Amino acid sequence: QVQLVESGGNLVQAGGSLRLSCAASGSIFSINAMGWYRQAPGKQRELVARITSGGSTNYADSVKGRFTISRDNAKNTVYLQMNSLKPEDTAVYYCNADLFVDYGYQAYWGQGTQVTVSS
């Protein structure tokens, strides 16, 4: 069974830091892009950061300079280092990955991890 499992969400004070992790497991032949999205209450899910298999990254303007996405291909894991957190960063964070399973690449989602930033 192919799955993405996130960890690292927590309650933190404004200005603090958190590191999210997302590990892909199962019968995966290869992984293309991996990324993080978030969804706050009453809002649409939005892209936070994305990283290609070659290491190219892109970020939402709201997190540039504060968040850093990275990946460990040997561990099939993507990370999101979040610094200088703000209350507006509060959301459920979802991992996303393009996984080559069976006959082609498919998009998979994790179950989500809650990040709450108090003011």
N, C-alpha and C positions, 0 to 999 in steps of 0.2 A: 504494500500500500504506500503510495507516494504521498508525502505530506510535508508541510512547512510548519515548524513549531517555533513560536516566538517566546522570548523571555526578556525580563529586564524592566518592564513597566512598574511604576511605583508612584507614590506621593512624594513630591519634593517642593521645597520653597523656591520662590522666584530667585533667579541668579544661580541656582544649583545646576547640577549635571546628572545625566543618566546615560547609560549605554544599553541599547537594545541589541539583541541577537536574534537571528533567525536561521535555523538549520534545516536543510532539505534532506529528506531521507526516503529510502525506497529504491526501486529499480530505475535509477536515473542514468541515462547514457551520457548526457552533458547538460550544462546549464548556460543559457545565454544571459540576457540581462536580468538583474535582480534589483529590487527597489523597495522603498517604504512609502506608504500612503497613510493618511490620517483622516478621521472623520469625527468632527465635533458635534455635539447635540444640535439637531436642527439644521445642520449644514451638509453639503455634499462631500463625498470622499474626494480628497485632493492629493496630488503627488507632492511628496516631501523631497525625495531624493532618489536617484536611480544611478546604477553603475553597470556598464557593459562587461562582457567577458574579458575585454582587453583593458579594463580599468578606467575608461572614460566615464566622467560623472556629470550629472546636471542636478541643480537644486531649485527649489521654489525660492523666489525672491525673498520671502519672509524668513527664510532660515539661512540664507547665505552668510557665511562668516561665523555662524554659531554651530551648525551641525556639520558633521563629516561622515560620509558613507564610505565603507570599505568592505572588502570581501576576502575570504580565505578559500581559494578554490579547492585546496586539498581537503578541507573540512565541509565543503558545500554550504558555507555559512556566510551570511552578510550581516554587517554591523551598522549601527547608527549611533555615533557619539553625539550627544546633545549637550551643549554648554550654554551658559547664560540663558537658562530657560525662563520663559515668560508665561504668565497666566493664559495668554491666548494660544499657547502650545498645548493646552489641555485637550486631549482627544483620545480616541482609540486608535492605536497605530497598527497598521496591517502590513505584513510582509507580502511581497509579490515576486514571482520568479517565472521565467520562461524555461520550462523543463522539457528536455527531449525524452519522451516516454513512449515506448512502443514504436510508433511510426512517424512521429513528428513532434515539433515543439507545441506545448500547450501552456496556457497561463494558469498558474496555481496561486491560491491565496492562503495565508495563515488564518488562524482563528481570531487574531487581534490581541493586543495587550494594552491595558489602560495606563495612560500617563496623565497625572493630575499635578498641576503646578499651582501652588497656593501663593497668594499675594502677601 
